[in-house]
Amino acid sequence: MPVEKKGSKGSSPKVHQYFKVEGDKVTKIRKNCSRCGKGVFMSEHKDRNTCGKCGLTEFKQ
């Protein structure tokens, strides 16, 4: 008796939106978290950048 899955568990973030491709160069749009390291991007708010993984907050000046 096969078990059926009910929907998906959620979708992964759209990481392709965090990069900009110009010709043959790729640049990052969002900042990496300084505590977590590479691969963890910080979210951008109007007055701060925050990390969703560790909670680090850097205020914009």
Secondary structure, 3 states (H helix, E strand, C coil): CCCCCCCCCCCCCCHHHHEEEECCEEEECCCEECCCEEEEEEEECCCEEEECCCCCEEECC
